[in-house]
Amino acid sequence: MLRDHRKRIVLIDDHLLLRQGLERLLNSSDEFVVIEEAANAMDGIEIIREMRPDAVIVDVGLPGGQDGIDLTQQLLREFPNLVVIILSAHDEPEFAERALAAGALGYVLKNEAVETLRTTLREAFAGKGAFHTDA
């Protein structure tokens, strides 16, 4: 059997339509595959512990008391080699600064094209940070 060389990704966002859309768009390339998704931080952590993905794309605003930036800190304490990209509707620089301080390797606004997300993922896997904000 041939090994799948695509980078394995978990999506954590409380909007089902967004998760499903991103999954289809990311899976349409030969670089990435979404292996699982979650609507909140607690479920996301369990999935990551079980599935051991290469990367996680996390919404900055999550229900249940833990936002995506706090989740990023927690995940990177447990999985220091995990690539974390923050997906956000907030274009204020302080959100991107908090994401960087938490250890995220990318910050992408939800109004960006999917190619920006793909480029951010590529740069993050190459060890480069990519923070896209309008401000």
The first five atom37 places (N, CA, C, CB, O) and aatype in JSON, in Angstrom:
{
  "aatype": [12, 10, 1, 3, 8, 1, 11, 1, 9, 19, 10, 9, 3, 3, 8, 10, 10, 10, 1, 5, 7, 10, 6, 1, 10, 10, 2, 15, 15, 3, 6, 13, 19, 19, 9, 6, 6, 0, 0, 2, 0, 12, 3, 7, 9, 6, 9, 9, 1, 6, 12, 1, 14, 3, 0, 19, 9, 19, 3, 19, 7, 10, 14, 7, 7, 5, 3, 7, 9, 3, 10, 16, 5, 5, 10, 10, 1, 6, 13, 14, 2, 10, 19, 19, 9, 9, 10, 15, 0, 8, 3, 6, 14, 6, 13, 0, 6, 1, 0, 10, 0, 0, 7, 0, 10, 7, 18, 19, 10, 11, 2, 6, 0, 19, 6, 16, 10, 1, 16, 16, 10, 1, 6, 0, 13, 0, 7, 11, 7, 0, 13, 8, 16, 3, 0],
  "atom_mask": [
    [1, 1, 1, 1, 1],
    [1, 1, 1, 1, 1],
    [1, 1, 1, 1, 1],
    [1, 1, 1, 1, 1],
    [1, 1, 1, 1, 1],
    [1, 1, 1, 1, 1],
    [1, 1, 1, 1, 1],
    [1, 1, 1, 1, 1],
    [1, 1, 1, 1, 1],
    [1, 1, 1, 1, 1],
    [1, 1, 1, 1, 1],
    [1, 1, 1, 1, 1],
    [1, 1, 1, 1, 1],
    [1, 1, 1, 1, 1],
    [1, 1, 1, 1, 1],
    [1, 1, 1, 1, 1],
    [1, 1, 1, 1, 1],
    [1, 1, 1, 1, 1],
    [1, 1, 1, 1, 1],
    [1, 1, 1, 1, 1],
    [1, 1, 1, 0, 1],
    [1, 1, 1, 1, 1],
    [1, 1, 1, 1, 1],
    [1, 1, 1, 1, 1],
    [1, 1, 1, 1, 1],
    [1, 1, 1, 1, 1],
    [1, 1, 1, 1, 1],
    [1, 1, 1, 1, 1],
    [1, 1, 1, 1, 1],
    [1, 1, 1, 1, 1],
    [1, 1, 1, 1, 1],
    [1, 1, 1, 1, 1],
    [1, 1, 1, 1, 1],
    [1, 1, 1, 1, 1],
    [1, 1, 1, 1, 1],
    [1, 1, 1, 1, 1],
    [1, 1, 1, 1, 1],
    [1, 1, 1, 1, 1],
    [1, 1, 1, 1, 1],
    [1, 1, 1, 1, 1],
    [1, 1, 1, 1, 1],
    [1, 1, 1, 1, 1],
    [1, 1, 1, 1, 1],
    [1, 1, 1, 0, 1],
    [1, 1, 1, 1, 1],
    [1, 1, 1, 1, 1],
    [1, 1, 1, 1, 1],
    [1, 1, 1, 1, 1],
    [1, 1, 1, 1, 1],
    [1, 1, 1, 1, 1],
    [1, 1, 1, 1, 1],
    [1, 1, 1, 1, 1],
    [1, 1, 1, 1, 1],
    [1, 1, 1, 1, 1],
    [1, 1, 1, 1, 1],
    [1, 1, 1, 1, 1],
    [1, 1, 1, 1, 1],
    [1, 1, 1, 1, 1],
    [1, 1, 1, 1, 1],
    [1, 1, 1, 1, 1],
    [1, 1, 1, 0, 1],
    [1, 1, 1, 1, 1],
    [1, 1, 1, 1, 1],
    [1, 1, 1, 0, 1],
    [1, 1, 1, 0, 1],
    [1, 1, 1, 1, 1],
    [1, 1, 1, 1, 1],
    [1, 1, 1, 0, 1],
    [1, 1, 1, 1, 1],
    [1, 1, 1, 1, 1],
    [1, 1, 1, 1, 1],
    [1, 1, 1, 1, 1],
    [1, 1, 1, 1, 1],
    [1, 1, 1, 1, 1],
    [1, 1, 1, 1, 1],
    [1, 1, 1, 1, 1],
    [1, 1, 1, 1, 1],
    [1, 1, 1, 1, 1],
    [1, 1, 1, 1, 1],
    [1, 1, 1, 1, 1],
    [1, 1, 1, 1, 1],
    [1, 1, 1, 1, 1],
    [1, 1, 1, 1, 1],
    [1, 1, 1, 1, 1],
    [1, 1, 1, 1, 1],
    [1, 1, 1, 1, 1],
    [1, 1, 1, 1, 1],
    [1, 1, 1, 1, 1],
    [1, 1, 1, 1, 1],
    [1, 1, 1, 1, 1],
    [1, 1, 1, 1, 1],
    [1, 1, 1, 1, 1],
    [1, 1, 1, 1, 1],
    [1, 1, 1, 1, 1],
    [1, 1, 1, 1, 1],
    [1, 1, 1, 1, 1],
    [1, 1, 1, 1, 1],
    [1, 1, 1, 1, 1],
    [1, 1, 1, 1, 1],
    [1, 1, 1, 1, 1],
    [1, 1, 1, 1, 1],
    [1, 1, 1, 1, 1],
    [1, 1, 1, 0, 1],
    [1, 1, 1, 1, 1],
    [1, 1, 1, 1, 1],
    [1, 1, 1, 0, 1],
    [1, 1, 1, 1, 1],
    [1, 1, 1, 1, 1],
    [1, 1, 1, 1, 1],
    [1, 1, 1, 1, 1],
    [1, 1, 1, 1, 1],
    [1, 1, 1, 1, 1],
    [1, 1, 1, 1, 1],
    [1, 1, 1, 1, 1],
    [1, 1, 1, 1, 1],
    [1, 1, 1, 1, 1],
    [1, 1, 1, 1, 1],
    [1, 1, 1, 1, 1],
    [1, 1, 1, 1, 1],
    [1, 1, 1, 1, 1],
    [1, 1, 1, 1, 1],
    [1, 1, 1, 1, 1],
    [1, 1, 1, 1, 1],
    [1, 1, 1, 1, 1],
    [1, 1, 1, 1, 1],
    [1, 1, 1, 1, 1],
    [1, 1, 1, 0, 1],
    [1, 1, 1, 1, 1],
    [1, 1, 1, 0, 1],
    [1, 1, 1, 1, 1],
    [1, 1, 1, 1, 1],
    [1, 1, 1, 1, 1],
    [1, 1, 1, 1, 1],
    [1, 1, 1, 1, 1],
    [1, 1, 1, 1, 1]
  ],
  "atom_positions": [
    [[0.83, -1.17, 0.0], [0.0, 0.0, 0.0], [0.88, 1.25, 0.0], [-0.95, -0.01, 1.2], [1.89, 1.3, 0.7]],
    [[0.5, 2.25, -0.78], [1.25, 3.5, -0.85], [0.93, 4.37, 0.36], [0.93, 4.25, -2.15], [-0.21, 4.41, 0.82]],
    [[1.93, 5.05, 0.86], [1.73, 5.95, 1.99], [1.18, 7.28, 1.49], [3.05, 6.16, 2.78], [1.63, 7.81, 0.47]],
    [[0.22, 7.81, 2.21], [-0.36, 9.11, 1.88], [0.57, 10.19, 2.44], [-1.82, 9.26, 2.47], [0.79, 10.26, 3.65]],
    [[1.12, 11.01, 1.56], [2.09, 12.02, 1.98], [1.46, 13.38, 2.26], [3.14, 12.18, 0.92], [2.17, 14.34, 2.56]],
    [[0.15, 13.47, 2.18], [-0.51, 14.74, 2.47], [-0.41, 15.05, 3.96], [-2.0, 14.7, 2.02], [-0.4, 14.15, 4.8]],
    [[-0.33, 16.32, 4.28], [-0.3, 16.77, 5.67], [-1.7, 16.6, 6.26], [0.18, 18.25, 5.78], [-2.7, 17.02, 5.67]],
    [[-1.77, 15.98, 7.43], [-3.03, 15.65, 8.09], [-3.47, 16.8, 8.99], [-2.9, 14.34, 8.91], [-2.71, 17.24, 9.85]],
    [[-4.71, 17.27, 8.79], [-5.2, 18.47, 9.46], [-6.49, 18.18, 10.21], [-5.42, 19.59, 8.44], [-7.34, 17.42, 9.76]],
    [[-6.61, 18.81, 11.38], [-7.87, 18.83, 12.14], [-8.39, 20.26, 12.11], [-7.66, 18.31, 13.62], [-7.63, 21.21, 12.32]],
    [[-9.68, 20.42, 11.86], [-10.34, 21.72, 11.88], [-11.13, 21.87, 13.17], [-11.27, 21.88, 10.64], [-11.87, 20.96, 13.56]],
    [[-10.99, 23.01, 13.83], [-11.79, 23.3, 15.02], [-12.45, 24.66, 14.83], [-10.9, 23.27, 16.33], [-11.8, 25.7, 14.89]],
    [[-13.75, 24.63, 14.59], [-14.55, 25.84, 14.38], [-15.98, 25.5, 14.73], [-14.43, 26.37, 12.9], [-16.44, 24.39, 14.46]],
    [[-16.69, 26.44, 15.33], [-18.06, 26.15, 15.75], [-19.07, 26.26, 14.62], [-18.44, 27.08, 16.85], [-20.25, 25.96, 14.84]],
    [[-18.68, 26.66, 13.44], [-19.58, 26.76, 12.3], [-19.42, 25.56, 11.37], [-19.34, 28.06, 11.53], [-18.4, 25.41, 10.71]],
    [[-20.43, 24.71, 11.34], [-20.41, 23.49, 10.55], [-20.19, 23.77, 9.06], [-21.69, 22.72, 10.74], [-19.39, 23.1, 8.42]],
    [[-20.89, 24.74, 8.53], [-20.77, 25.05, 7.11], [-19.33, 25.45, 6.75], [-21.73, 26.18, 6.73], [-18.81, 25.04, 5.72]],
    [[-18.7, 26.25, 7.6], [-17.32, 26.64, 7.36], [-16.4, 25.43, 7.4], [-16.87, 27.69, 8.4], [-15.54, 25.27, 6.53]],
    [[-16.58, 24.57, 8.41], [-15.73, 23.36, 8.49], [-15.9, 22.5, 7.26], [-16.08, 22.53, 9.75], [-14.91, 22.04, 6.68]],
    [[-17.14, 22.27, 6.84], [-17.38, 21.41, 5.68], [-16.79, 22.03, 4.41], [-18.88, 21.17, 5.49], [-16.22, 21.32, 3.58]],
    [[-16.93, 23.34, 4.27], [-16.37, 24.01, 3.09], [-14.86, 23.95, 3.06], [0.0, 0.0, 0.0], [-14.26, 23.64, 2.03]],
    [[-14.23, 24.23, 4.21], [-12.77, 24.16, 4.27], [-12.28, 22.74, 4.01], [-12.26, 24.65, 5.64], [-11.28, 22.53, 3.32]],
    [[-12.98, 21.77, 4.57], [-12.59, 20.38, 4.35], [-12.57, 20.05, 2.86], [-13.53, 19.43, 5.1], [-11.61, 19.48, 2.36]],
    [[-13.62, 20.41, 2.17], [-13.67, 20.12, 0.72], [-12.59, 20.86, -0.04], [-15.04, 20.5, 0.15], [-11.95, 20.28, -0.92]],
    [[-12.37, 22.12, 0.29], [-11.37, 22.91, -0.42], [-9.95, 22.4, -0.15], [-11.48, 24.37, -0.03], [-9.15, 22.28, -1.07]],
    [[-9.65, 22.09, 1.1], [-8.31, 21.59, 1.42], [-8.08, 20.19, 0.87], [-8.09, 21.59, 2.93], [-6.98, 19.88, 0.42]],
    [[-9.1, 19.35, 0.9], [-8.96, 17.99, 0.4], [-8.86, 17.94, -1.13], [-10.13, 17.14, 0.85], [-8.51, 16.9, -1.69]],
    [[-9.17, 19.04, -1.8], [-9.11, 19.05, -3.26], [-7.68, 19.15, -3.79], [-9.93, 20.21, -3.8], [-7.46, 19.06, -5.0]],
    [[-6.72, 19.33, -2.9], [-5.33, 19.37, -3.34], [-4.63, 18.08, -2.94], [-4.59, 20.6, -2.72], [-5.17, 17.27, -2.18]],
    [[-3.45, 17.89, -3.47], [-2.68, 16.69, -3.11], [-1.69, 16.98, -1.97], [-1.92, 16.16, -4.33], [-0.81, 16.18, -1.69]],
    [[-1.86, 18.15, -1.31], [-0.96, 18.54, -0.21], [-1.54, 18.25, 1.17], [-0.63, 20.0, -0.31], [-0.81, 17.89, 2.09]],
    [[-2.86, 18.42, 1.3], [-3.49, 18.4, 2.62], [-4.69, 17.47, 2.63], [-3.91, 19.8, 3.04], [-5.35, 17.26, 1.61]],
    [[-4.98, 16.92, 3.82], [-6.19, 16.13, 4.01], [-6.73, 16.44, 5.41], [-5.91, 14.6, 3.83], [-6.02, 16.34, 6.41]],
    [[-8.0, 16.8, 5.45], [-8.66, 17.03, 6.73], [-9.1, 15.67, 7.24], [-9.89, 18.03, 6.6], [-9.9, 14.99, 6.61]],
    [[-8.56, 15.28, 8.39], [-8.84, 13.94, 8.92], [-9.97, 13.94, 9.94], [-7.6, 13.37, 9.55], [-10.57, 12.9, 10.2]],
    [[-10.27, 15.13, 10.52], [-11.33, 15.2, 11.51], [-11.64, 16.66, 11.77], [-10.94, 14.46, 12.83], [-10.86, 17.55, 11.43]],
    [[-12.79, 16.89, 12.38], [-13.19, 18.26, 12.72], [-13.91, 18.25, 14.05], [-14.08, 18.86, 11.61], [-14.44, 17.23, 14.5]],
    [[-13.93, 19.43, 14.69], [-14.6, 19.59, 15.98], [-15.22, 20.97, 16.05], [-13.61, 19.37, 17.16], [-14.77, 21.9, 15.39]],
    [[-16.28, 21.09, 16.87], [-17.0, 22.35, 17.01], [-16.57, 23.13, 18.25], [-18.47, 22.09, 17.06], [-16.99, 24.27, 18.44]],
    [[-15.74, 22.51, 19.11], [-15.32, 23.21, 20.33], [-13.94, 22.71, 20.77], [-16.35, 23.01, 21.48], [-13.43, 21.71, 20.26]],
    [[-13.36, 23.43, 21.71], [-12.0, 23.13, 22.16], [-11.89, 21.75, 22.8], [-11.53, 24.18, 23.14], [-10.95, 21.01, 22.52]],
    [[-12.84, 21.41, 23.66], [-12.77, 20.13, 24.38], [-12.77, 18.95, 23.41], [-13.95, 20.01, 25.36], [-11.95, 18.04, 23.53]],
    [[-13.68, 18.95, 22.45], [-13.71, 17.88, 21.46], [-12.46, 17.89, 20.6], [-14.95, 17.99, 20.58], [-11.92, 16.84, 20.25]],
    [[-11.99, 19.1, 20.26], [-10.79, 19.22, 19.44], [-9.56, 18.62, 20.11], [0.0, 0.0, 0.0], [-8.78, 17.93, 19.46]],
    [[-9.4, 18.87, 21.4], [-8.26, 18.3, 22.13], [-8.31, 16.78, 22.12], [-8.23, 18.82, 23.59], [-7.29, 16.12, 21.88]],
    [[-9.47, 16.22, 22.37], [-9.61, 14.76, 22.35], [-9.25, 14.19, 20.99], [-11.03, 14.36, 22.72], [-8.55, 13.18, 20.91]],
    [[-9.73, 14.82, 19.93], [-9.44, 14.35, 18.57], [-7.94, 14.43, 18.29], [-10.22, 15.19, 17.53], [-7.36, 13.5, 17.72]],
    [[-7.31, 15.53, 18.69], [-5.88, 15.69, 18.43], [-5.07, 14.65, 19.2], [-5.42, 17.1, 18.82], [-4.1, 14.11, 18.68]],
    [[-5.46, 14.39, 20.42], [-4.76, 13.35, 21.21], [-4.89, 11.99, 20.54], [-5.32, 13.29, 22.64], [-3.94, 11.2, 20.55]],
    [[-6.04, 11.71, 19.98], [-6.27, 10.41, 19.35], [-5.66, 10.31, 17.95], [-7.75, 10.15, 19.27], [-5.05, 9.3, 17.61]],
    [[-5.83, 11.35, 17.14], [-5.46, 11.28, 15.72], [-4.03, 11.73, 15.42], [-6.41, 12.13, 14.92], [-3.47, 11.35, 14.39]],
    [[-3.42, 12.53, 16.3], [-2.04, 13.03, 16.12], [-1.84, 13.65, 14.73], [-1.04, 11.88, 16.32], [-1.02, 13.16, 13.95]],
    [[-2.57, 14.73, 14.42], [-2.42, 15.37, 13.11], [-1.1, 16.13, 12.99], [-3.59, 16.32, 12.85], [-0.38, 16.32, 13.98]],
    [[-0.81, 16.54, 11.77], [0.36, 17.39, 11.53], [0.05, 18.84, 11.86], [0.81, 17.26, 10.07], [0.94, 19.6, 12.27]],
    [[-1.22, 19.22, 11.69], [-1.61, 20.62, 11.89], [-3.05, 20.7, 12.37], [-1.44, 21.43, 10.6], [-3.84, 19.77, 12.22]],
    [[-3.35, 21.84, 12.96], [-4.72, 22.14, 13.35], [-5.02, 23.57, 12.93], [-4.93, 21.95, 14.9], [-4.2, 24.47, 13.09]],
    [[-6.21, 23.76, 12.39], [-6.71, 25.09, 12.06], [-7.79, 25.39, 13.08], [-7.27, 25.18, 10.56], [-8.79, 24.68, 13.17]],
    [[-7.6, 26.45, 13.85], [-8.45, 26.77, 14.99], [-9.1, 28.14, 14.81], [-7.65, 26.72, 16.3], [-8.42, 29.12, 14.51]],
    [[-10.41, 28.18, 14.99], [-11.12, 29.46, 15.01], [-10.73, 30.2, 16.28], [-12.67, 29.25, 14.93], [-10.6, 29.59, 17.34]],
    [[-10.55, 31.51, 16.19], [-10.19, 32.28, 17.37], [-11.34, 32.33, 18.37], [-9.79, 33.71, 16.96], [-11.1, 32.37, 19.58]],
    [[-12.58, 32.32, 17.89], [-13.73, 32.38, 18.77], [-14.43, 31.04, 18.87], [0.0, 0.0, 0.0], [-15.08, 30.6, 17.92]],
    [[-14.29, 30.39, 20.0], [-14.9, 29.07, 20.2], [-15.86, 29.12, 21.38], [-13.82, 27.99, 20.43], [-15.64, 29.87, 22.33]],
    [[-16.93, 28.33, 21.33], [-17.85, 28.28, 22.47], [-17.26, 27.47, 23.62], [-19.2, 27.69, 22.04], [-16.34, 26.67, 23.43]],
    [[-17.78, 27.68, 24.8], [-17.4, 26.83, 25.92], [-16.34, 27.41, 26.84], [0.0, 0.0, 0.0], [-15.85, 26.7, 27.71]],
    [[-15.98, 28.67, 26.68], [-15.08, 29.29, 27.63], [-13.61, 29.3, 27.26], [0.0, 0.0, 0.0], [-12.83, 29.98, 27.92]],
    [[-13.21, 28.57, 26.26], [-11.8, 28.57, 25.85], [-11.71, 29.03, 24.41], [-11.17, 27.15, 26.02], [-12.25, 28.38, 23.51]],
    [[-11.03, 30.16, 24.18], [-10.92, 30.64, 22.8], [-9.77, 29.93, 22.08], [-10.7, 32.16, 22.78], [-9.01, 29.18, 22.69]],
    [[-9.67, 30.17, 20.79], [-8.67, 29.48, 19.98], [-7.24, 29.8, 20.35], [0.0, 0.0, 0.0], [-6.35, 28.97, 20.15]],
    [[-7.0, 30.99, 20.89], [-5.64, 31.35, 21.28], [-5.24, 30.62, 22.56], [-5.52, 32.87, 21.48], [-4.12, 30.12, 22.66]],
    [[-6.16, 30.55, 23.53], [-5.89, 29.75, 24.73], [-5.7, 28.28, 24.37], [-7.03, 29.91, 25.75], [-4.82, 27.61, 24.91]],
    [[-6.53, 27.79, 23.46], [-6.4, 26.39, 23.0], [-5.04, 26.16, 22.35], [-7.52, 26.04, 22.01], [-4.43, 25.12, 22.55]],
    [[-4.57, 27.13, 21.58], [-3.26, 27.02, 20.94], [-2.16, 26.82, 21.98], [-2.96, 28.28, 20.09], [-1.31, 25.95, 21.82]],
    [[-2.19, 27.62, 23.04], [-1.19, 27.47, 24.1], [-1.24, 26.08, 24.71], [-1.4, 28.53, 25.19], [-0.21, 25.44, 24.92]],
    [[-2.44, 25.62, 25.0], [-2.59, 24.3, 25.61], [-2.09, 23.2, 24.67], [-4.07, 24.05, 25.96], [-1.37, 22.3, 25.1]],
    [[-2.46, 23.28, 23.41], [-2.04, 22.25, 22.45], [-0.53, 22.21, 22.29], [-2.69, 22.5, 21.09], [0.06, 21.13, 22.23]],
    [[0.09, 23.38, 22.21], [1.54, 23.41, 21.98], [2.34, 23.0, 23.22], [1.96, 24.79, 21.54], [3.49, 22.58, 23.1]],
    [[1.74, 23.13, 24.4], [2.4, 22.58, 25.6], [2.43, 21.05, 25.51], [1.66, 23.03, 26.9], [3.42, 20.42, 25.88]],
    [[1.35, 20.48, 25.02], [1.26, 19.02, 24.94], [1.9, 18.46, 23.67], [-0.19, 18.6, 25.01], [2.47, 17.37, 23.69]],
    [[1.8, 19.19, 22.58], [2.31, 18.75, 21.27], [3.16, 19.86, 20.66], [1.13, 18.37, 20.31], [2.69, 20.58, 19.78]],
    [[4.4, 20.02, 21.11], [5.21, 21.16, 20.69], [5.52, 21.23, 19.19], [6.5, 21.14, 21.43], [5.86, 22.3, 18.69]],
    [[5.4, 20.12, 18.48], [5.69, 20.13, 17.04], [4.45, 20.31, 16.17], [6.37, 18.85, 16.66], [4.54, 20.3, 14.95]],
    [[3.3, 20.48, 16.8], [2.06, 20.67, 16.06], [2.04, 22.05, 15.41], [0.85, 20.49, 17.0], [2.36, 23.05, 16.05]],
    [[1.67, 22.09, 14.15], [1.5, 23.36, 13.44], [0.09, 23.86, 13.73], [1.75, 23.19, 11.89], [-0.89, 23.16, 13.47]],
    [[0.0, 25.09, 14.27], [-1.3, 25.67, 14.57], [-1.49, 26.93, 13.74], [-1.43, 25.99, 16.09], [-0.65, 27.83, 13.73]],
    [[-2.61, 26.98, 13.04], [-3.02, 28.15, 12.27], [-4.32, 28.66, 12.89], [-3.21, 27.8, 10.75], [-5.25, 27.89, 13.12]],
    [[-4.37, 29.95, 13.16], [-5.57, 30.57, 13.7], [-6.38, 31.14, 12.53], [-5.22, 31.69, 14.74], [-5.84, 31.82, 11.66]],
    [[-7.66, 30.85, 12.54], [-8.6, 31.37, 11.55], [-9.51, 32.34, 12.29], [-9.43, 30.21, 10.85], [-10.05, 32.0, 13.34]],
    [[-9.67, 33.56, 11.75], [-10.38, 34.57, 12.52], [-11.16, 35.55, 11.65], [-9.41, 35.33, 13.36], [-10.81, 35.81, 10.5]],
    [[-12.2, 36.09, 12.25], [-12.95, 37.19, 11.64], [-12.41, 38.53, 12.14], [-14.47, 37.06, 11.94], [-12.83, 39.58, 11.66]],
    [[-11.5, 38.5, 13.1], [-10.96, 39.72, 13.73], [-9.71, 40.2, 13.0], [-10.64, 39.47, 15.22], [-8.7, 39.5, 12.97]],
    [[-9.79, 41.4, 12.42], [-8.62, 41.93, 11.72], [-7.8, 42.89, 12.58], [-9.06, 42.63, 10.46], [-6.84, 43.49, 12.09]],
    [[-8.17, 43.02, 13.86], [-7.39, 43.88, 14.75], [-6.03, 43.24, 15.04], [-8.16, 44.16, 16.07], [-5.96, 42.04, 15.33]],
    [[-4.96, 44.03, 14.97], [-3.61, 43.48, 15.14], [-3.39, 42.75, 16.47], [-2.6, 44.58, 15.03], [-2.59, 41.81, 16.53]],
    [[-4.1, 43.16, 17.53], [-3.86, 42.52, 18.83], [-4.22, 41.03, 18.82], [-4.65, 43.24, 19.92], [-3.63, 40.25, 19.56]],
    [[-5.19, 40.64, 18.0], [-5.53, 39.22, 17.91], [-4.38, 38.43, 17.28], [-6.83, 39.02, 17.1], [-4.01, 37.36, 17.77]],
    [[-3.83, 38.95, 16.2], [-2.69, 38.29, 15.56], [-1.48, 38.27, 16.49], [-2.33, 38.99, 14.23], [-0.73, 37.29, 16.52]],
    [[-1.27, 39.35, 17.24], [-0.15, 39.4, 18.19], [-0.31, 38.35, 19.29], [-0.03, 40.8, 18.81], [0.65, 37.69, 19.67]],
    [[-1.53, 38.2, 19.8], [-1.81, 37.18, 20.82], [-1.59, 35.78, 20.25], [-3.25, 37.31, 21.36], [-1.04, 34.9, 20.93]],
    [[-2.01, 35.57, 19.0], [-1.83, 34.26, 18.36], [-0.34, 33.94, 18.21], [-2.52, 34.23, 16.98], [0.08, 32.82, 18.48]],
    [[0.44, 34.9, 17.79], [1.89, 34.72, 17.66], [2.51, 34.41, 19.02], [2.54, 35.98, 17.05], [3.34, 33.5, 19.13]],
    [[2.12, 35.17, 20.04], [2.66, 34.95, 21.39], [2.29, 33.56, 21.91], [2.15, 36.02, 22.35], [3.04, 32.97, 22.69]],
    [[1.13, 33.04, 21.5], [0.68, 31.71, 21.94], [1.42, 30.6, 21.2], [-0.82, 31.57, 21.72], [1.36, 29.44, 21.62]],
    [[2.11, 30.93, 20.11], [2.86, 29.92, 19.37], [2.28, 29.53, 18.03], [0.0, 0.0, 0.0], [2.83, 28.65, 17.36]],
    [[1.19, 30.16, 17.62], [0.62, 29.86, 16.3], [1.61, 30.26, 15.22], [-0.73, 30.6, 16.1], [2.33, 31.25, 15.37]],
    [[1.65, 29.5, 14.15], [2.53, 29.82, 13.03], [1.81, 30.54, 11.9], [3.15, 28.55, 12.49], [2.41, 30.87, 10.89]],
    [[0.51, 30.79, 12.09], [-0.23, 31.52, 11.07], [-1.51, 32.09, 11.62], [0.0, 0.0, 0.0], [-2.08, 31.59, 12.59]],
    [[-1.95, 33.16, 10.98], [-3.19, 33.85, 11.35], [-3.83, 34.28, 10.04], [-2.93, 35.09, 12.32], [-3.28, 35.1, 9.3]],
    [[-5.0, 33.72, 9.75], [-5.66, 33.99, 8.47], [-7.07, 34.49, 8.75], [-5.7, 32.72, 7.58], [-7.8, 33.92, 9.56]],
    [[-7.44, 35.56, 8.07], [-8.78, 36.1, 8.21], [-9.78, 35.26, 7.4], [-8.83, 37.57, 7.75], [-9.45, 34.75, 6.33]],
    [[-10.98, 35.13, 7.94], [-12.0, 34.32, 7.28], [-12.45, 34.9, 5.95], [-13.19, 34.16, 8.19], [-13.06, 34.18, 5.15]],
    [[-12.18, 36.17, 5.7], [-12.57, 36.75, 4.42], [-11.49, 36.61, 3.35], [-12.92, 38.2, 4.6], [-11.63, 37.16, 2.25]],
    [[-10.42, 35.89, 3.65], [-9.35, 35.63, 2.68], [-9.74, 34.47, 1.76], [-8.02, 35.33, 3.4], [-10.63, 33.68, 2.08]],
    [[-9.06, 34.38, 0.65], [-9.26, 33.26, -0.27], [-8.62, 32.01, 0.32], [-8.66, 33.58, -1.67], [-7.68, 32.08, 1.11]],
    [[-9.13, 30.87, -0.08], [-8.59, 29.61, 0.43], [-7.11, 29.46, 0.05], [-9.41, 28.41, -0.13], [-6.36, 28.78, 0.76]],
    [[-6.68, 30.07, -1.04], [-5.27, 29.97, -1.42], [-4.38, 30.63, -0.37], [-5.04, 30.61, -2.79], [-3.24, 30.2, -0.17]],
    [[-4.87, 31.67, 0.31], [-4.1, 32.28, 1.4], [-3.91, 31.28, 2.53], [-4.81, 33.55, 1.93], [-2.83, 31.2, 3.12]],
    [[-4.95, 30.52, 2.82], [-4.84, 29.49, 3.86], [-3.85, 28.41, 3.43], [-6.21, 28.87, 4.15], [-3.03, 27.98, 4.24]],
    [[-3.92, 27.98, 2.2], [-2.97, 26.96, 1.71], [-1.53, 27.47, 1.79], [-3.31, 26.55, 0.25], [-0.63, 26.76, 2.23]],
    [[-1.32, 28.72, 1.35], [0.01, 29.32, 1.4], [0.5, 29.42, 2.84], [0.01, 30.71, 0.74], [1.66, 29.14, 3.14]],
    [[-0.4, 29.81, 3.74], [-0.04, 29.91, 5.15], [0.36, 28.54, 5.7], [-1.21, 30.5, 5.97], [1.34, 28.43, 6.44]],
    [[-0.38, 27.51, 5.35], [-0.03, 26.16, 5.77], [1.33, 25.76, 5.23], [-1.1, 25.16, 5.32], [2.16, 25.22, 5.97]],
    [[1.58, 26.0, 3.96], [2.9, 25.66, 3.36], [4.02, 26.37, 4.11], [2.94, 26.05, 1.86], [5.03, 25.75, 4.45]],
    [[3.84, 27.68, 4.37], [4.87, 28.45, 5.06], [5.08, 27.94, 6.48], [4.5, 29.94, 5.09], [6.21, 27.84, 6.95]],
    [[3.99, 27.6, 7.15], [4.09, 27.09, 8.52], [4.84, 25.76, 8.55], [2.71, 26.92, 9.13], [5.67, 25.55, 9.43]],
    [[4.56, 24.87, 7.61], [5.28, 23.6, 7.57], [6.76, 23.79, 7.22], [4.63, 22.66, 6.55], [7.59, 22.93, 7.52]],
    [[7.08, 24.91, 6.58], [8.47, 25.24, 6.28], [9.14, 25.98, 7.45], [8.55, 26.08, 5.01], [10.3, 26.36, 7.36]],
    [[8.37, 26.18, 8.55], [8.92, 26.83, 9.72], [8.84, 28.34, 9.71], [0.0, 0.0, 0.0], [9.46, 29.01, 10.55]],
    [[8.08, 28.89, 8.78], [7.92, 30.34, 8.68], [6.54, 30.74, 9.17], [8.15, 30.82, 7.24], [5.56, 30.07, 8.87]],
    [[6.48, 31.81, 9.91], [5.18, 32.34, 10.33], [4.55, 33.15, 9.23], [0.0, 0.0, 0.0], [5.24, 33.79, 8.44]],
    [[3.22, 33.11, 9.17], [2.48, 33.88, 8.16], [1.24, 34.45, 8.83], [2.1, 32.99, 6.93], [0.32, 33.72, 9.2]],
    [[1.23, 35.77, 8.97], [0.13, 36.43, 9.66], [-0.52, 37.41, 8.7], [0.62, 37.15, 10.94], [0.07, 38.43, 8.33]],
    [[-1.75, 37.1, 8.31], [-2.49, 37.9, 7.34], [-3.61, 38.65, 8.03], [-3.06, 37.01, 6.22], [-4.59, 38.06, 8.46]],
    [[-3.45, 39.97, 8.15], [-4.5, 40.81, 8.71], [-4.66, 42.01, 7.79], [-4.17, 41.26, 10.19], [-3.74, 42.37, 7.06]],
    [[-5.83, 42.62, 7.83], [-6.08, 43.81, 7.02], [-5.45, 45.06, 7.62], [-7.57, 44.02, 6.85], [-5.19, 46.03, 6.92]],
    [[-5.22, 45.01, 8.92], [-4.72, 46.2, 9.62], [-3.21, 46.35, 9.47], [-5.09, 46.13, 11.11], [-2.63, 47.29, 9.99]]
  ]
}
